[in-house]
Amino acid sequence: MINRVVLVGRLTKDPELRYTPSSVAITAFTLAVNRTFTNQKGERETDFINCVVWRKPAENVVNFLKKGNLAGVDGRLQTRNYEGQDGRRIYVTEVVAESVQFLEPKTQSTPGTIPTYDDGSGRDPFEGTPIDIPDDELPF
């Protein structure tokens, strides 16, 4: 069976590092991922996808990614559940990241600033840009 998720999106807030009681690093974050199509009003909708990453990659995410940074996530979809404070069963679906790629260079500017690429259109200029690769250069 196959359970594979690949996402590219922007972090919705700064990630926070936590540790389990056995000292394993874990970071949860949310990616805002634009849909590839527009709705009936011509607007592009966004999905907000919860992700979790463990161990050393969790520490790297906290050290190198901030709110608004573009990141790629490769992982698997997982569901879990627990009992809430009110006694109800809570279900959570999230992507367990096996790899997180930092898709923007770390800026030399003030820490916490978010690099922007604004051409005035209000859309990400890198989204939907075709890449011309000759067939004889493809690895498959």
N, C-alpha and C positions, 0 to 999 in steps of 0.2 A: 504494500500500500504506500501511497505517496502523501506526504504532508509537508509541503514546501511553500514558503511565503517570501516574496521579494518585494520590498517597498522602497520608494524614494520620496522623501518629504522633509518638512521643516519641523524642528522641535517647537512645541507650543509653550514651553517654559524651561528654565534651567533644570537639568537633571539633579537629583539628590542621591547621594550614596548612603546606603544603610548596610548593616552587617547582621547576619543571622546569629543566634546564640552560639553557634560553633565557629564564628568569625569568618564566614564566607561572605564576600562582597556581593551586593545586589543593587541594581539601579533600575528604576521604572521610569519611563518617559512616554510621552504621547507624540506621535508624528501626525502632522496635518498633510494629507495626501490629496492632491487635486484629482478629480475624476477626469477621464479623457474626453468626455462629451459634455454638452451644455443641456440645461433643462429647457422646458418650453418657453421660458422667458429669455433664453439666450445667455443665462448665467451659468458659470461653472461652479459646481458644488464641490465641497471638500469633505472627506471622511477623516475622522480623528481616531487614530488607531493606537491602542495601548500596547506598549512593548516592554519587555523586561530582559535584562542582560545580567549575567552572573560572572563572578570571579574577576580576573584581571581585566577583561574587556569592560566590565562595569566601572572599574576605576578609571580606565582610559576615557570612557564616555563622559564622566564627570569632569575630568581634567581638560578635555579638548572640545567639548560641545557646549554651546549655550543656546538660549532661546533664539529662535530664528535661523539657526544654522541648518544647512542642507545636509542630510545624512541618508545613507543607504543601509537597509537592514535585510539580512538574509537569515531566515530561521524557520520555525514551525509554529503552527497554530495550536493553542492549548486552551482547554476549558478546565475550570476548577470551581468548587463551590464551598461555602462555609455558612455557618449560622450567624446571622446578624444580631445586634444587641436586642432587637425586638422579637427575636425567636424565629424570624423568617429565614428561609434558605436564600442565600445570595449567590448568583451565578456570574462568573467572570470569564470572558474570552479575551485572550491576549496573544501576542506574538512573542515567543521565546527566541530571542536573537542569538544566533550562533556566531554571527559576524556583523559588526557595525563599521561601515565605511564613512570616513569624514570627507565629504564631497566639496568642501570649500577650504582654501588655504587659511591657516591661522593668521590673523591679521597682526600687524605690528603696532596697531593703534591702541587706544585706551582699553584696558581689560573690561569686558562686559559689553563693548559696542558690537553691534551686529552689522556685518558688511551688507550693503544693499546694491542691487543692480537694477536701477529704475530707469527705464526708457520713456517713462511718462504714460505708458499704456495701462499700467496697473496689473500687468501679468508678468510672470517669470520669463525673462527673455531666453532662457535655456530650454524651456519646455517646448517640446514639439519641433525643435531644430533638427532637420534631417542631417544624418551623417553619411557621407558618400564613401563607402568602402567597396572596392572592387571584389567580385566574387572569388578571385584567386587568392585573396588575402584572408578570407574567412577560415577559421581553424576547424571547420566541420564540413 
